[in-house]
Amino acid sequence: MATETDAYAVVAFREPGGWQVGPLPEVLTRDLDGLIAAVRQQPGESGAFALVDVADEFFVVVRVVQGQVRLLLSDVTASAEWDLAEQVVDHLGLDVPDEDELDEVWPVGDLDVFGDLGLDAMELGAILSDLDAYADEMLSALTRRLGFAEPYERVVDALSGR
């Protein structure tokens, strides 16, 4: 398994005054249970969520709404190589793809994770189906569509030292 170097995690939630976005500790990019616990601690009228980019190869969404954990992994094939992706697949009760299934990229989990925020499964699927886009580009498109791209990019830039 590869280690999650060059990974970052960001937490976001919406309050009456707008979106709040902040960094999460780097150690959480390797720990699904820790991510879930961190997201549970956040306020937010419509639930909080974490966005985790791992080496621009794949991303994970962890959202907690009214105590319910909702997960999305942008590329199930990442679970054959990356610890965090394998943890997500395991949490979802799925199997890591076999060697012959690693040619195709496909998301797993809750494609309607942001449906109540105006980003339905079809639109999220369109973002995820862009095979030429890196994970960070998909996350940028997702945050633009949800309406918090600017604060998200500020946090990501600070985390990456840009």
VOBA-1610 file (N, C-alpha, C; in pm, whole numbers, padded with zeros to 5 digits, always signed):
BEGIN
Met+00083-00119+00000Met+00000+00000+00000Met+00087+00125+00000Ala+00045+00223-00074Ala+00115+00350-00078Ala+00074+00435+00042Thr+00164+00520+00084Thr+00129+00611+00193Thr+00071+00739+00134Glu-00009+00804+00213Glu-00080+00922+00165Glu+00008+01048+00176Thr+00122+01048+00108Thr+00203+01168+00104Thr+00140+01262+00003Asp+00166+01389+00017Asp+00105+01488-00071Asp-00047+01483-00065Ala-00096+01462+00054Ala-00240+01458+00075Ala-00280+01572+00167Tyr-00404+01617+00152Tyr-00457+01718+00243Tyr-00604+01692+00267Ala-00649+01739+00382Ala-00790+01724+00419Ala-00843+01859+00462Val-00962+01891+00415Val-01028+02018+00443Val-01167+01987+00495Val-01211+02061+00595Val-01346+02046+00647Val-01428+02167+00605Ala-01554+02144+00575Ala-01643+02254+00533Ala-01781+02232+00593Phe-01844+02343+00627Phe-01983+02339+00673Phe-02044+02476+00651Arg-02176+02475+00638Arg-02247+02601+00609Arg-02321+02644+00734Glu-02300+02769+00769Glu-02371+02832+00879Glu-02458+02943+00821Pro-02545+03003+00901Pro-02630+03110+00847Pro-02552+03222+00777Gly-02431+03250+00820Gly-02351+03356+00757Gly-02274+03313+00635Gly-02278+03185+00601Gly-02206+03137+00483Gly-02122+03015+00514Trp-02038+02980+00420Trp-01954+02862+00432Trp-01835+02889+00522Gln-01801+02790+00603Gln-01681+02790+00684Gln-01593+02675+00633Val-01466+02705+00607Val-01375+02606+00552Val-01245+02613+00632Gly-01190+02499+00667Gly-01065+02498+00741Gly-00987+02370+00717Pro-00859+02373+00753Pro-00776+02254+00734Pro-00800+02151+00843Leu-00777+02027+00810Leu-00776+01919+00908Leu-00632+01867+00918Pro-00595+01807+01030Pro-00458+01757+01044Pro-00423+01655+00935Glu-00301+01662+00888Glu-00254+01575+00780Glu-00267+01428+00816Val-00253+01394+00941Val-00264+01254+00985Val-00400+01195+00949Leu-00503+01277+00937Leu-00637+01228+00904Leu-00649+01183+00759Thr-00552+01216+00675Thr-00556+01170+00536Thr-00526+01021+00525Arg-00495+00958+00638Arg-00469+00814+00641Arg-00564+00739+00733Asp-00666+00807+00787Asp-00746+00748+00894Asp-00894+00783+00876Leu-00969+00691+00816Leu-01111+00716+00792Leu-01187+00736+00922Asp-01162+00654+01023Asp-01233+00670+01150Asp-01204+00806+01212Gly-01079+00851+01203Gly-01042+00983+01254Gly-01112+01095+01176Leu-01123+01078+01045Leu-01195+01176+00962Leu-01341+01185+01003Ile-01403+01070+01019Ile-01544+01068+01059Ile-01561+01137+01193Ala-01473+01107+01288Ala-01481+01169+01421Ala-01462+01321+01412Ala-01369+01365+01329Ala-01344+01509+01314Ala-01464+01580+01252Val-01526+01518+01153Val-01642+01579+01087Val-01761+01583+01184Arg-01777+01480+01264Arg-01887+01477+01362Arg-01878+01594+01460Gln-01760+01643+01486Gln-01740+01750+01584Gln-01775+01889+01529Gln-01800+01900+01401Gln-01824+02029+01338Gln-01971+02068+01345Pro-01996+02198+01353Pro-02135+02244+01348Pro-02183+02248+01202Gly-02294+02308+01180Gly-02343+02325+01044Gly-02486+02279+01032Glu-02568+02365+00977Glu-02711+02335+00967Glu-02741+02219+00873Ser-02656+02196+00774Ser-02682+02089+00678Ser-02575+01981+00685Gly-02510+01969+00799Gly-02405+01869+00815Gly-02272+01921+00767Ala-02169+01864+00821Ala-02033+01901+00783Ala-01975+01791+00696Phe-01868+01825+00624Phe-01801+01723+00545Phe-01653+01754+00531Ala-01578+01648+00506Ala-01436+01659+00478Ala-01414+01623+00333Leu-01322+01695+00271Leu-01276+01666+00136Leu-01129+01632+00149Val-01091+01514+00103Val-00953+01469+00115Val-00899+01440-00024Asp-00792+01508-00060Asp-00723+01485-00188Asp-00596+01407-00157Val-00579+01293-00221Val-00459+01213-00199Val-00377+01213-00328Ala-00267+01286-00323Ala-00168+01291-00432Ala-00231+01325-00567Asp-00342+01396-00566Asp-00416+01430-00687Asp-00460+01306-00766Glu-00452+01188-00703Glu-00492+01063-00767Glu-00640+01034-00748Phe-00691+01062-00629Phe-00831+01037-00598Phe-00870+01127-00483Phe-01001+01135-00458Phe-01046+01209-00341Phe-01155+01131-00269Val-01171+01170-00142Val-01272+01109-00057Val-01357+01221+00002Val-01487+01199+00007Val-01579+01287+00076Val-01634+01210+00195Val-01625+01272+00312Val-01685+01217+00433Val-01784+01322+00481Arg-01912+01287+00481Arg-02014+01382+00524Arg-02097+01320+00636Val-02122+01398+00737Val-02207+01353+00847Val-02325+01448+00855Val-02444+01394+00835Val-02568+01470+00844Val-02659+01399+00943Gln-02694+01470+01049Gln-02781+01415+01154Gln-02732+01278+01201Gly-02601+01269+01222Gly-02540+01147+01273Gly-02513+01039+01169Gln-02566+01055+01049Gln-02547+00955+00944Gln-02420+00986+00865Val-02334+00885+00850Val-02210+00899+00774Val-02237+00865+00628Arg-02197+00956+00540Arg-02210+00935+00396Arg-02071+00947+00335Leu-02034+00851+00251Leu-01899+00845+00194Leu-01903+00841+00043Leu-01802+00902-00017Leu-01782+00894-00161Leu-01633+00881-00188Leu-01597+00785-00269Leu-01460+00765-00315Leu-01460+00786-00465Ser-01379+00879-00513Ser-01383+00916-00654Ser-01336+00806-00748Asp-01253+00713-00699Asp-01200+00608-00785Asp-01176+00482-00703Val-01260+00383-00720Val-01250+00259-00642Val-01118+00187-00665Thr-01058+00204-00783Thr-00932+00134-00810Thr-00819+00183-00719Ala-00834+00301-00662Ala-00733+00352-00569Ala-00722+00263-00445Ser-00828+00188-00416Ser-00827+00102-00296Ser-00728-00013-00307Ala-00681-00042-00428Ala-00580-00147-00445Ala-00441-00097-00407Glu-00426+00035-00396Glu-00293+00092-00371Glu-00285+00184-00250Trp-00394+00246-00210Trp-00390+00349-00107Trp-00471+00307+00016Asp-00413+00327+00133Asp-00476+00287+00260Asp-00612+00352+00282Leu-00621+00484+00265Leu-00747+00553+00292Leu-00858+00502+00200Ala-00827+00486+00073Ala-00927+00435-00022Ala-00971+00294+00017Glu-00878+00211+00061Glu-00913+00076+00105Glu-01006+00082+00227Gln-00980+00175+00319Gln-01066+00190+00436Gln-01208+00230+00396Val-01220+00319+00297Val-01352+00361+00250Val-01426+00243+00188Val-01359+00169+00102Val-01420+00053+00036Val-01465-00048+00142Asp-01381-00071+00243Asp-01416-00162+00350Asp-01538-00112+00427His-01541+00018+00459His-01653+00077+00532His-01783+00064+00452Leu-01773+00072+00321Leu-01890+00059+00234Leu-01932-00086+00215Gly-01852-00179+00265Gly-01884-00320+00252Gly-01856-00377+00115Leu-01763-00312+00043Leu-01728-00356-00091Leu-01593-00428-00089Asp-01561-00492-00199Asp-01432-00558-00213Asp-01338-00469-00292Val-01209-00478-00261Val-01107-00411-00341Val-01110-00476-00479Pro-01106-00397-00585Pro-01113-00454-00719Pro-00999-00554-00745Asp-01031-00656-00824Asp-00930-00752-00866Asp-00836-00686-00966Glu-00724-00751-00988Glu-00621-00700-01081Glu-00680-00669-01219Asp-00770-00753-01268Asp-00826-00732-01401Asp-00931-00621-01405Glu-00971-00570-01289Glu-01069-00461-01284Glu-01003-00324-01266Leu-00871-00320-01261Leu-00802-00195-01232Leu-00787-00104-01353Asp-00835-00147-01469Asp-00825-00065-01589Asp-00931+00044-01593Glu-01044+00019-01528Glu-01155+00114-01531Glu-01159+00195-01403Val-01185+00323-01418Val-01200+00413-01305Val-01349+00434-01282Trp-01396+00414-01159Trp-01535+00443-01129Trp-01549+00480-00982Pro-01640+00571-00954Pro-01661+00613-00814Pro-01748+00511-00741Val-01736+00510-00609Val-01822+00428-00525Val-01868+00511-00406Gly-01979+00471-00352Gly-02033+00542-00237Gly-02156+00620-00278Asp-02179+00729-00209Asp-02301+00807-00220Asp-02285+00921-00321Leu-02325+00897-00445Leu-02316+01001-00547Leu-02414+01116-00522Asp-02510+01095-00436Asp-02605+01200-00402Asp-02568+01268-00269Val-02442+01257-00232Val-02395+01309-00103Val-02422+01458-00087Phe-02428+01532-00198Phe-02454+01676-00194Phe-02587+01713-00258Gly-02675+01617-00276Gly-02805+01642-00340Gly-02885+01750-00271Asp-02885+01752-00138Asp-02961+01853-00065Asp-02897+01992-00072Leu-02773+01997-00122Leu-02704+02126-00137Leu-02706+02175-00282Gly-02782+02106-00367Gly-02799+02150-00505Gly-02708+02084-00606Leu-02628+01986-00563Leu-02541+01913-00656Leu-02589+01768-00659Asp-02671+01737-00760Asp-02730+01604-00764Asp-02632+01499-00816Ala-02674+01374-00805Ala-02588+01261-00842Ala-02544+01268-00988Met-02632+01313-01076Met-02597+01319-01218Met-02486+01421-01243Glu-02499+01538-01180Glu-02399+01642-01199Glu-02266+01602-01135Leu-02272+01543-01017Leu-02149+01495-00953Leu-02086+01385-01037Gly-02169+01298-01093Gly-02119+01194-01181Gly-02047+01250-01303Ala-02098+01361-01355Ala-02033+01426-01470Ala-01895+01478-01431Ile-01884+01536-01311Ile-01754+01584-01263Ile-01658+01466-01250Leu-01705+01356-01194Leu-01621+01239-01169Leu-01586+01164-01297Ser-01663+01181-01402Ser-01638+01106-01525Ser-01532+01171-01614Asp-01482+01287-01578Asp-01378+01353-01656Asp-01244+01284-01628Leu-01209+01188-01710Leu-01089+01107-01687Leu-00960+01186-01707Asp-00968+01303-01768Asp-00849+01386-01786Asp-00825+01476-01665Ala-00920+01485-01575Ala-00907+01574-01459Ala-00841+01501-01342Tyr-00753+01573-01276Tyr-00692+01522-01152Tyr-00790+01545-01037Ala-00765+01479-00925Ala-00855+01490-00810Ala-00870+01635-00764Asp-00761+01711-00762Asp-00771+01850-00717Asp-00860+01932-00810Glu-00857+01903-00939Glu-00941+01974-01035Glu-01088+01937-01016Met-01113+01810-00987Met-01251+01768-00961Met-01303+01834-00833Leu-01219+01840-00730Leu-01261+01905-00606Leu-01286+02054-00628Ser-01205+02118-00709Ser-01227+02260-00741Ser-01362+02279-00811Ala-01393+02191-00905Ala-01521+02199-00976Ala-01637+02176-00878Leu-01621+02081-00790Leu-01723+02050-00690Leu-01746+02170-00597Thr-01638+02230-00547Thr-01653+02343-00454Thr-01708+02467-00526Arg-01674+02484-00652Arg-01733+02595-00730Arg-01883+02576-00739Arg-01923+02455-00771Arg-02066+02426-00787Arg-02143+02441-00656Leu-02078+02406-00543Leu-02144+02418-00413Leu-02138+02561-00358Gly-02051+02645-00415Gly-02049+02786-00377Gly-01947+02826-00273Phe-01843+02745-00255Phe-01739+02787-00160Phe-01598+02766-00215Ala-01583+02785-00344Ala-01452+02764-00408Ala-01345+02858-00354Glu-01380+02984-00334Glu-01278+03081-00291Glu-01221+03048-00153Pro-01302+03027-00050Pro-01242+02991+00079Pro-01172+02855+00075Tyr-01224+02763-00004Tyr-01160+02632-00018Tyr-01020+02648-00078Glu-01010+02723-00187Glu-00880+02742-00253Glu-00780+02813-00160Arg-00828+02907-00079Arg-00739+02974+00017Arg-00679+02874+00116Val-00763+02785+00168Val-00715+02685+00264Val-00618+02589+00195Val-00652+02542+00077Val-00565+02450+00004Val-00431+02516-00030Asp-00436+02641-00074Asp-00311+02713-00103Asp-00224+02726+00022Ala-00286+02754+00136Ala-00210+02765+00261Ala-00151+02629+00300Leu-00225+02523+00280Leu-00175+02389+00314Leu-00059+02346+00224Ser-00065+02386+00100Ser+00039+02346+00006Ser+00154+02445+00000Gly+00143+02555+00075Gly+00252+02653+00081Gly+00266+02737-00044Arg+00158+02750-00120Arg+00165+02831-00245Arg+00158+02977-00213
//
